[in-house]
Amino acid sequence: MGANVEKSGIKSKIGHSRNNVATIAVKGAAKAWSLALARAARNTMGLELGLSALRQDRLSLAEVLELPPERALVVMLEGPKEGLGLIVLAPEVLAGIVEMQMVGRVSQAASPPRRPTRTDAAMVSGLIDKALTGLEQDLLRDADLVWTSGFRYASFLEDARPLALLLEDVTYQVLRAEVDLADGAKSGQIFLALPADGRGRRPAVAETPPSRAVEMVFAAALSEQVMCANAELVAVLARLKLPIDTVLKFKAGDPVFLGNAALDQIDMEGLDGTRVAGGKLGQNRGMRAVRLMEDASAAARVPPPKKEVQLPDIYTEIRKAG
């Protein structure tokens, strides 16, 4: 009885401690890299790749040189502005990827130790480029895009010794992932190291929609400008055609016969000759005025047809504004 109570108490403490473990939030480049790796492995070779741990650090060149384990595949990445990066696949991860492409499955048996070859690099180059492309696409609106974009597979190294000569002595953003292949058949690490100074594309900035207050202020300002603008109208009482020689002989005091002009059939036109309203002649406070009407005659609505003529049959039109 006492032993059972003791075991129950131990289980309770273990469960309580597990519930109190803080979950580390993965975001930005780290989150995008985990998704891009898994997606690239699945799409390129049907390999299920899971991440059990992921860490992002800023490291010096000296610290980066200590990362590659023995017999790891060391791949050089080329990026914008002649920048160089690095991706390292642990021997177990490389063996699993090669097995998946050679025999269609990942063996749980340990692979014999061997040095990576150019053939190994060629077999993983597609996966690497696919993952780097996915990383870039997932960060199009993220600040991490500036140091992750534009890098692709360039070459591989048989060992890590030349890295000190090839890489610039700058600070690097390093993503260290613990990966499982084919539900744990093989596991190991993948390192990605890129210059931290940021040489790639800038993230796209989403436009902030204007607030309701801003829209109202803009509408009021626009309305004030529009309502203060002048709109000139011409009141057309009649239209008539005269020979050009008659017009040239006009002098002050000559009468002009308006024919069938009517004071209740006046067209209001804009400067371009477009009719905007009809009205009739009247007065307002002792001044001549036009009262706008809706029942203007059809004849007044239709402007006279235009026709091309030759001299001497040229006529002109006289408009009289009231």
MARGUTOR-864542 format. One record per residue (C-alpha): residue in three letters; x, y, z; residue number from 1. Coordinates in Angstrom, 2 decimals. Layout:
node residuo ALA; u X; v Y; w Z; num NUM $
...
***
This chain:
node residuo MET; u 0.00; v 0.00; w 0.00; num 1 $
node residuo GLY; u 2.80; v 2.43; w 0.97; num 2 $
node residuo ALA; u 4.76; v 1.61; w -2.19; num 3 $
node residuo ASN; u 1.76; v 2.37; w -4.39; num 4 $
node residuo VAL; u 1.23; v 5.71; w -2.67; num 5 $
node residuo GLU; u 4.92; v 6.55; w -3.14; num 6 $
node residuo LYS; u 4.82; v 5.68; w -6.85; num 7 $
node residuo SER; u 1.65; v 7.74; w -7.30; num 8 $
node residuo GLY; u 3.32; v 10.71; w -5.65; num 9 $
node residuo ILE; u 6.38; v 10.43; w -7.93; num 10 $
node residuo LYS; u 4.19; v 10.28; w -11.04; num 11 $
node residuo SER; u 2.28; v 13.31; w -9.84; num 12 $
node residuo LYS; u 5.49; v 15.30; w -9.37; num 13 $
node residuo ILE; u 6.79; v 14.27; w -12.79; num 14 $
node residuo GLY; u 3.53; v 15.26; w -14.47; num 15 $
node residuo HIS; u 3.48; v 18.57; w -12.61; num 16 $
node residuo SER; u 7.05; v 19.37; w -13.67; num 17 $
node residuo ARG; u 6.25; v 18.57; w -17.31; num 18 $
node residuo ASN; u 3.27; v 20.88; w -17.26; num 19 $
node residuo ASN; u 5.46; v 23.70; w -15.94; num 20 $
node residuo VAL; u 8.06; v 23.43; w -18.75; num 21 $
node residuo ALA; u 7.99; v 26.69; w -20.74; num 22 $
node residuo THR; u 7.47; v 26.30; w -24.48; num 23 $
node residuo ILE; u 10.12; v 28.13; w -26.51; num 24 $
node residuo ALA; u 8.46; v 30.26; w -29.17; num 25 $
node residuo VAL; u 9.98; v 29.71; w -32.60; num 26 $
node residuo LYS; u 9.37; v 32.54; w -35.05; num 27 $
node residuo GLY; u 10.95; v 34.46; w -37.89; num 28 $
node residuo ALA; u 13.77; v 32.71; w -39.75; num 29 $
node residuo ALA; u 13.89; v 29.78; w -37.31; num 30 $
node residuo LYS; u 10.24; v 28.90; w -37.84; num 31 $
node residuo ALA; u 10.49; v 29.42; w -41.61; num 32 $
node residuo TRP; u 13.61; v 27.23; w -41.80; num 33 $
node residuo SER; u 11.94; v 24.35; w -39.95; num 34 $
node residuo LEU; u 8.97; v 24.46; w -42.32; num 35 $
node residuo ALA; u 11.13; v 24.90; w -45.43; num 36 $
node residuo LEU; u 13.36; v 21.91; w -44.56; num 37 $
node residuo ALA; u 10.44; v 19.58; w -43.95; num 38 $
node residuo ARG; u 8.60; v 20.75; w -47.06; num 39 $
node residuo ALA; u 11.67; v 20.45; w -49.29; num 40 $
node residuo ALA; u 12.44; v 16.89; w -48.09; num 41 $
node residuo ARG; u 8.85; v 15.79; w -48.69; num 42 $
node residuo ASN; u 8.52; v 17.43; w -52.12; num 43 $
node residuo THR; u 11.91; v 16.45; w -53.57; num 44 $
node residuo MET; u 12.13; v 12.81; w -52.44; num 45 $
node residuo GLY; u 9.09; v 11.93; w -50.34; num 46 $
node residuo LEU; u 11.18; v 11.93; w -47.15; num 47 $
node residuo GLU; u 9.51; v 12.72; w -43.85; num 48 $
node residuo LEU; u 11.83; v 15.07; w -41.96; num 49 $
node residuo GLY; u 10.95; v 16.29; w -38.49; num 50 $
node residuo LEU; u 12.70; v 18.74; w -36.17; num 51 $
node residuo SER; u 13.14; v 17.85; w -32.51; num 52 $
node residuo ALA; u 15.08; v 21.00; w -31.64; num 53 $
node residuo LEU; u 16.00; v 24.29; w -33.31; num 54 $
node residuo ARG; u 18.30; v 27.08; w -32.17; num 55 $
node residuo GLN; u 19.29; v 30.43; w -33.64; num 56 $
node residuo ASP; u 22.50; v 32.24; w -32.63; num 57 $
node residuo ARG; u 24.82; v 35.03; w -33.76; num 58 $
node residuo LEU; u 28.32; v 33.56; w -33.94; num 59 $
node residuo SER; u 31.75; v 34.80; w -34.95; num 60 $
node residuo LEU; u 33.70; v 33.12; w -37.73; num 61 $
node residuo ALA; u 35.85; v 31.30; w -35.18; num 62 $
node residuo GLU; u 32.72; v 29.83; w -33.55; num 63 $
node residuo VAL; u 31.25; v 28.84; w -36.93; num 64 $
node residuo LEU; u 34.44; v 26.95; w -37.81; num 65 $
node residuo GLU; u 33.93; v 24.72; w -34.77; num 66 $
node residuo LEU; u 30.44; v 23.59; w -35.83; num 67 $
node residuo PRO; u 31.05; v 20.95; w -38.57; num 68 $
node residuo PRO; u 31.39; v 17.46; w -37.08; num 69 $
node residuo GLU; u 33.84; v 14.91; w -38.49; num 70 $
node residuo ARG; u 32.88; v 13.47; w -41.92; num 71 $
node residuo ALA; u 30.00; v 15.95; w -42.31; num 72 $
node residuo LEU; u 28.99; v 17.24; w -45.72; num 73 $
node residuo VAL; u 30.12; v 20.88; w -45.94; num 74 $
node residuo VAL; u 28.34; v 22.88; w -48.64; num 75 $
node residuo MET; u 29.23; v 26.42; w -49.66; num 76 $
node residuo LEU; u 26.36; v 28.79; w -50.45; num 77 $
node residuo GLU; u 26.64; v 31.80; w -52.74; num 78 $
node residuo GLY; u 24.46; v 34.83; w -52.13; num 79 $
node residuo PRO; u 23.93; v 38.50; w -53.02; num 80 $
node residuo LYS; u 26.82; v 40.98; w -53.09; num 81 $
node residuo GLU; u 29.37; v 38.13; w -53.27; num 82 $
node residuo GLY; u 28.29; v 36.90; w -49.86; num 83 $
node residuo LEU; u 29.15; v 33.32; w -48.87; num 84 $
node residuo GLY; u 27.23; v 31.09; w -46.53; num 85 $
node residuo LEU; u 27.50; v 27.57; w -45.23; num 86 $
node residuo ILE; u 25.25; v 24.56; w -44.71; num 87 $
node residuo VAL; u 26.48; v 21.44; w -42.93; num 88 $
node residuo LEU; u 24.78; v 18.03; w -42.90; num 89 $
node residuo ALA; u 25.82; v 15.57; w -40.22; num 90 $
node residuo PRO; u 26.95; v 12.12; w -41.52; num 91 $
node residuo GLU; u 23.75; v 10.41; w -40.28; num 92 $
node residuo VAL; u 21.52; v 12.96; w -42.05; num 93 $
node residuo LEU; u 23.52; v 12.67; w -45.27; num 94 $
node residuo ALA; u 23.34; v 8.87; w -45.13; num 95 $
node residuo GLY; u 19.56; v 8.95; w -44.67; num 96 $
node residuo ILE; u 19.03; v 11.33; w -47.61; num 97 $
node residuo VAL; u 21.26; v 9.21; w -49.88; num 98 $
node residuo GLU; u 19.48; v 5.98; w -48.84; num 99 $
node residuo MET; u 16.09; v 7.55; w -49.55; num 100 $
node residuo GLN; u 17.16; v 8.43; w -53.09; num 101 $
node residuo MET; u 19.01; v 5.18; w -53.77; num 102 $
node residuo VAL; u 16.63; v 2.55; w -52.31; num 103 $
node residuo GLY; u 13.50; v 4.54; w -51.50; num 104 $
node residuo ARG; u 13.67; v 4.19; w -47.71; num 105 $
node residuo VAL; u 15.83; v 5.13; w -44.71; num 106 $
node residuo SER; u 17.46; v 2.24; w -42.91; num 107 $
node residuo GLN; u 17.64; v 2.15; w -39.12; num 108 $
node residuo ALA; u 21.04; v 0.46; w -39.31; num 109 $
node residuo ALA; u 24.06; v 2.63; w -38.66; num 110 $
node residuo SER; u 25.86; v 3.65; w -41.82; num 111 $
node residuo PRO; u 29.58; v 2.84; w -42.12; num 112 $
node residuo PRO; u 31.78; v 5.92; w -41.57; num 113 $
node residuo ARG; u 33.03; v 7.48; w -44.80; num 114 $
node residuo ARG; u 34.04; v 10.82; w -46.22; num 115 $
node residuo PRO; u 31.37; v 12.66; w -48.29; num 116 $
node residuo THR; u 31.90; v 12.75; w -52.03; num 117 $
node residuo ARG; u 30.96; v 15.01; w -54.92; num 118 $
node residuo THR; u 28.17; v 12.54; w -55.76; num 119 $
node residuo ASP; u 26.71; v 13.00; w -52.27; num 120 $
node residuo ALA; u 26.76; v 16.77; w -52.75; num 121 $
node residuo ALA; u 24.99; v 16.47; w -56.10; num 122 $
node residuo MET; u 22.29; v 14.28; w -54.54; num 123 $
node residuo VAL; u 21.46; v 16.83; w -51.81; num 124 $
node residuo SER; u 21.88; v 20.02; w -53.88; num 125 $
node residuo GLY; u 18.23; v 19.96; w -55.01; num 126 $
node residuo LEU; u 17.01; v 19.57; w -51.43; num 127 $
node residuo ILE; u 19.24; v 22.43; w -50.25; num 128 $
node residuo ASP; u 18.12; v 24.86; w -52.97; num 129 $
node residuo LYS; u 14.47; v 23.92; w -52.44; num 130 $
node residuo ALA; u 14.78; v 24.55; w -48.69; num 131 $
node residuo LEU; u 16.56; v 27.89; w -49.20; num 132 $
node residuo THR; u 13.91; v 29.00; w -51.69; num 133 $
node residuo GLY; u 11.15; v 28.05; w -49.26; num 134 $
node residuo LEU; u 12.91; v 29.93; w -46.47; num 135 $
node residuo GLU; u 13.00; v 33.06; w -48.61; num 136 $
node residuo GLN; u 9.38; v 32.76; w -49.71; num 137 $
node residuo ASP; u 8.15; v 32.35; w -46.13; num 138 $
node residuo LEU; u 9.95; v 35.54; w -45.03; num 139 $
node residuo LEU; u 8.83; v 37.97; w -47.75; num 140 $
node residuo ARG; u 7.29; v 40.27; w -45.13; num 141 $
node residuo ASP; u 9.72; v 39.50; w -42.30; num 142 $
node residuo ALA; u 12.80; v 41.50; w -41.28; num 143 $
node residuo ASP; u 14.89; v 38.29; w -41.44; num 144 $
node residuo LEU; u 14.51; v 38.29; w -45.23; num 145 $
node residuo VAL; u 17.45; v 40.68; w -45.55; num 146 $
node residuo TRP; u 19.99; v 38.06; w -44.41; num 147 $
node residuo THR; u 18.27; v 34.87; w -45.65; num 148 $
node residuo SER; u 17.37; v 35.76; w -49.24; num 149 $
node residuo GLY; u 19.33; v 35.01; w -52.38; num 150 $
node residuo PHE; u 21.56; v 32.14; w -51.17; num 151 $
node residuo ARG; u 21.86; v 28.95; w -53.25; num 152 $
node residuo TYR; u 24.11; v 25.91; w -53.58; num 153 $
node residuo ALA; u 27.57; v 26.77; w -54.94; num 154 $
node residuo SER; u 30.02; v 23.90; w -54.19; num 155 $
node residuo PHE; u 31.04; v 21.41; w -51.53; num 156 $
node residuo LEU; u 34.20; v 20.86; w -49.50; num 157 $
node residuo GLU; u 35.75; v 17.48; w -48.72; num 158 $
node residuo ASP; u 36.59; v 18.75; w -45.25; num 159 $
node residuo ALA; u 36.11; v 21.92; w -43.22; num 160 $
node residuo ARG; u 39.72; v 23.10; w -43.11; num 161 $
node residuo PRO; u 39.51; v 25.58; w -46.04; num 162 $
node residuo LEU; u 36.52; v 27.40; w -44.46; num 163 $
node residuo ALA; u 38.81; v 29.78; w -42.57; num 164 $
node residuo LEU; u 40.16; v 31.03; w -45.91; num 165 $
node residuo LEU; u 36.87; v 31.06; w -47.82; num 166 $
node residuo LEU; u 34.48; v 32.69; w -45.35; num 167 $
node residuo GLU; u 34.61; v 36.36; w -44.42; num 168 $
node residuo ASP; u 35.55; v 37.28; w -40.87; num 169 $
node residuo VAL; u 32.11; v 38.67; w -40.00; num 170 $
node residuo THR; u 29.26; v 37.79; w -37.67; num 171 $
node residuo TYR; u 26.97; v 35.00; w -38.84; num 172 $
node residuo GLN; u 23.36; v 34.12; w -38.16; num 173 $
node residuo VAL; u 23.38; v 30.38; w -37.43; num 174 $
node residuo LEU; u 20.37; v 28.05; w -37.41; num 175 $
node residuo ARG; u 21.10; v 24.69; w -35.74; num 176 $
node residuo ALA; u 18.43; v 22.03; w -36.26; num 177 $
node residuo GLU; u 18.16; v 18.55; w -34.74; num 178 $
node residuo VAL; u 16.32; v 16.50; w -37.37; num 179 $
node residuo ASP; u 14.73; v 13.04; w -37.48; num 180 $
node residuo LEU; u 14.40; v 11.18; w -40.77; num 181 $
node residuo ALA; u 11.58; v 8.72; w -41.50; num 182 $
node residuo ASP; u 10.10; v 8.76; w -37.99; num 183 $
node residuo GLY; u 13.44; v 8.47; w -36.26; num 184 $
node residuo ALA; u 15.14; v 5.89; w -38.48; num 185 $
node residuo LYS; u 18.11; v 8.24; w -38.52; num 186 $
node residuo SER; u 18.76; v 11.54; w -36.76; num 187 $
node residuo GLY; u 21.42; v 14.23; w -36.71; num 188 $
node residuo GLN; u 22.08; v 17.93; w -37.13; num 189 $
node residuo ILE; u 21.84; v 20.45; w -39.95; num 190 $
node residuo PHE; u 23.63; v 23.80; w -39.60; num 191 $
node residuo LEU; u 22.88; v 26.89; w -41.68; num 192 $
node residuo ALA; u 25.22; v 29.88; w -41.34; num 193 $
node residuo LEU; u 24.68; v 33.13; w -43.29; num 194 $
node residuo PRO; u 26.27; v 36.61; w -42.93; num 195 $
node residuo ALA; u 24.33; v 38.58; w -40.34; num 196 $
node residuo ASP; u 24.92; v 42.00; w -41.93; num 197 $
node residuo GLY; u 22.08; v 41.46; w -44.38; num 198 $
node residuo ARG; u 22.82; v 41.65; w -48.11; num 199 $
node residuo GLY; u 19.57; v 40.39; w -49.60; num 200 $
node residuo ARG; u 16.16; v 41.81; w -50.39; num 201 $
node residuo ARG; u 14.27; v 44.08; w -48.07; num 202 $
node residuo PRO; u 10.92; v 42.76; w -46.85; num 203 $
node residuo ALA; u 7.76; v 44.01; w -48.50; num 204 $
node residuo VAL; u 5.99; v 46.48; w -46.24; num 205 $
node residuo ALA; u 2.24; v 46.04; w -46.07; num 206 $
node residuo GLU; u 0.37; v 49.28; w -46.62; num 207 $
node residuo THR; u -1.61; v 50.33; w -43.55; num 208 $
node residuo PRO; u -5.22; v 51.04; w -44.52; num 209 $
node residuo PRO; u -6.25; v 54.62; w -43.68; num 210 $
node residuo SER; u -8.34; v 55.03; w -40.57; num 211 $
node residuo ARG; u -11.89; v 56.31; w -40.66; num 212 $
node residuo ALA; u -10.77; v 59.63; w -39.16; num 213 $
node residuo VAL; u -8.13; v 60.08; w -41.88; num 214 $
node residuo GLU; u -10.71; v 59.31; w -44.58; num 215 $
node residuo MET; u -13.14; v 61.88; w -43.14; num 216 $
node residuo VAL; u -10.47; v 64.59; w -42.96; num 217 $
node residuo PHE; u -9.42; v 63.87; w -46.55; num 218 $
node residuo ALA; u -13.03; v 63.93; w -47.77; num 219 $
node residuo ALA; u -13.67; v 67.26; w -46.03; num 220 $
node residuo ALA; u -10.52; v 68.80; w -47.51; num 221 $
node residuo LEU; u -11.39; v 67.53; w -50.99; num 222 $
node residuo SER; u -14.95; v 68.81; w -50.70; num 223 $
node residuo GLU; u -13.69; v 72.24; w -49.66; num 224 $
node residuo GLN; u -11.40; v 72.43; w -52.68; num 225 $
node residuo VAL; u -14.09; v 71.24; w -55.11; num 226 $
node residuo MET; u -16.83; v 73.48; w -53.76; num 227 $
node residuo CYS; u -14.56; v 76.54; w -54.02; num 228 $
node residuo ALA; u -13.76; v 75.89; w -57.69; num 229 $
node residuo ASN; u -15.46; v 78.03; w -60.36; num 230 $
node residuo ALA; u -17.79; v 76.37; w -62.86; num 231 $
node residuo GLU; u -18.63; v 78.66; w -65.80; num 232 $
node residuo LEU; u -21.92; v 78.09; w -67.63; num 233 $
node residuo VAL; u -23.21; v 79.67; w -70.85; num 234 $
node residuo ALA; u -26.92; v 80.43; w -71.35; num 235 $
node residuo VAL; u -27.77; v 79.81; w -75.02; num 236 $
node residuo LEU; u -30.89; v 81.66; w -76.10; num 237 $
node residuo ALA; u -30.73; v 80.81; w -79.81; num 238 $
node residuo ARG; u -28.54; v 79.50; w -82.61; num 239 $
node residuo LEU; u -28.45; v 80.86; w -86.14; num 240 $
node residuo LYS; u -26.35; v 80.55; w -89.28; num 241 $
node residuo LEU; u -25.14; v 83.52; w -91.33; num 242 $
node residuo PRO; u -22.87; v 83.87; w -94.36; num 243 $
node residuo ILE; u -19.34; v 84.80; w -93.37; num 244 $
node residuo ASP; u -19.41; v 87.97; w -95.45; num 245 $
node residuo THR; u -22.44; v 89.17; w -93.42; num 246 $
node residuo VAL; u -20.60; v 88.50; w -90.18; num 247 $
node residuo LEU; u -17.51; v 90.38; w -91.38; num 248 $
node residuo LYS; u -19.70; v 93.42; w -92.10; num 249 $
node residuo PHE; u -21.16; v 93.56; w -88.56; num 250 $
node residuo LYS; u -20.85; v 96.89; w -86.77; num 251 $
node residuo ALA; u -22.14; v 98.26; w -83.51; num 252 $
node residuo GLY; u -25.92; v 98.82; w -83.54; num 253 $
node residuo ASP; u -26.72; v 96.26; w -86.26; num 254 $
node residuo PRO; u -29.77; v 94.15; w -85.33; num 255 $
node residuo VAL; u -29.46; v 90.35; w -85.23; num 256 $
node residuo PHE; u -32.71; v 88.46; w -85.83; num 257 $
node residuo LEU; u -33.00; v 85.46; w -83.50; num 258 $
node residuo GLY; u -35.69; v 83.71; w -85.48; num 259 $
node residuo ASN; u -37.61; v 81.16; w -83.35; num 260 $
node residuo ALA; u -35.80; v 81.97; w -80.07; num 261 $
node residuo ALA; u -38.01; v 81.61; w -77.01; num 262 $
node residuo LEU; u -37.41; v 82.99; w -73.52; num 263 $
node residuo ASP; u -38.61; v 79.72; w -71.95; num 264 $
node residuo GLN; u -36.27; v 77.53; w -74.01; num 265 $
node residuo ILE; u -32.75; v 78.36; w -72.89; num 266 $
node residuo ASP; u -29.94; v 75.84; w -72.77; num 267 $
node residuo MET; u -27.30; v 75.92; w -70.02; num 268 $
node residuo GLU; u -24.01; v 74.63; w -71.44; num 269 $
node residuo GLY; u -20.51; v 74.08; w -70.15; num 270 $
node residuo LEU; u -17.40; v 75.49; w -71.76; num 271 $
node residuo ASP; u -17.08; v 72.36; w -73.89; num 272 $
node residuo GLY; u -20.57; v 72.86; w -75.34; num 273 $
node residuo THR; u -22.18; v 70.03; w -73.39; num 274 $
node residuo ARG; u -25.74; v 70.80; w -72.32; num 275 $
node residuo VAL; u -26.17; v 70.41; w -68.57; num 276 $
node residuo ALA; u -29.64; v 71.89; w -67.98; num 277 $
node residuo GLY; u -32.53; v 73.82; w -69.50; num 278 $
node residuo GLY; u -34.28; v 76.92; w -68.22; num 279 $
node residuo LYS; u -36.19; v 80.10; w -68.95; num 280 $
node residuo LEU; u -35.25; v 83.75; w -68.83; num 281 $
node residuo GLY; u -36.38; v 85.82; w -65.85; num 282 $
node residuo GLN; u -35.21; v 88.26; w -63.20; num 283 $
node residuo ASN; u -33.86; v 88.05; w -59.68; num 284 $
node residuo ARG; u -33.40; v 91.16; w -57.53; num 285 $
node residuo GLY; u -33.55; v 93.37; w -60.59; num 286 $
node residuo MET; u -30.95; v 91.37; w -62.53; num 287 $
node residuo ARG; u -31.43; v 89.09; w -65.51; num 288 $
node residuo ALA; u -31.44; v 85.44; w -64.46; num 289 $
node residuo VAL; u -32.20; v 81.98; w -65.79; num 290 $
node residuo ARG; u -34.47; v 79.69; w -63.81; num 291 $
node residuo LEU; u -33.50; v 76.05; w -64.26; num 292 $
node residuo MET; u -36.34; v 73.90; w -65.58; num 293 $
node residuo GLU; u -36.83; v 70.20; w -66.25; num 294 $
node residuo ASP; u -39.29; v 70.53; w -69.14; num 295 $
node residuo ALA; u -37.08; v 72.16; w -71.76; num 296 $
node residuo SER; u -38.15; v 71.35; w -75.29; num 297 $
node residuo ALA; u -36.50; v 68.51; w -77.20; num 298 $
node residuo ALA; u -35.35; v 70.92; w -79.87; num 299 $
node residuo ALA; u -33.45; v 72.88; w -77.30; num 300 $
node residuo ARG; u -31.76; v 69.73; w -76.01; num 301 $
node residuo VAL; u -30.30; v 68.67; w -79.35; num 302 $
node residuo PRO; u -27.38; v 70.73; w -80.68; num 303 $
node residuo PRO; u -27.36; v 71.42; w -84.44; num 304 $
node residuo PRO; u -25.53; v 68.83; w -86.54; num 305 $
node residuo LYS; u -21.98; v 69.66; w -87.56; num 306 $
node residuo LYS; u -21.02; v 69.46; w -91.20; num 307 $
node residuo GLU; u -17.92; v 70.10; w -93.21; num 308 $
node residuo VAL; u -18.27; v 72.87; w -95.84; num 309 $
node residuo GLN; u -15.95; v 74.65; w -98.21; num 310 $
node residuo LEU; u -15.56; v 78.33; w -99.02; num 311 $
node residuo PRO; u -17.52; v 80.42; w -99.78; num 312 $
node residuo ASP; u -20.33; v 78.47; w -98.05; num 313 $
node residuo ILE; u -18.85; v 78.98; w -94.58; num 314 $
node residuo TYR; u -21.28; v 79.90; w -91.84; num 315 $
node residuo THR; u -20.76; v 80.86; w -88.24; num 316 $
node residuo GLU; u -22.81; v 80.50; w -85.12; num 317 $
node residuo ILE; u -23.52; v 83.31; w -82.72; num 318 $
node residuo ARG; u -24.51; v 82.64; w -79.17; num 319 $
node residuo LYS; u -26.05; v 85.28; w -76.99; num 320 $
node residuo ALA; u -25.67; v 84.83; w -73.24; num 321 $
node residuo GLY; u -28.43; v 86.24; w -71.11; num 322 $
***
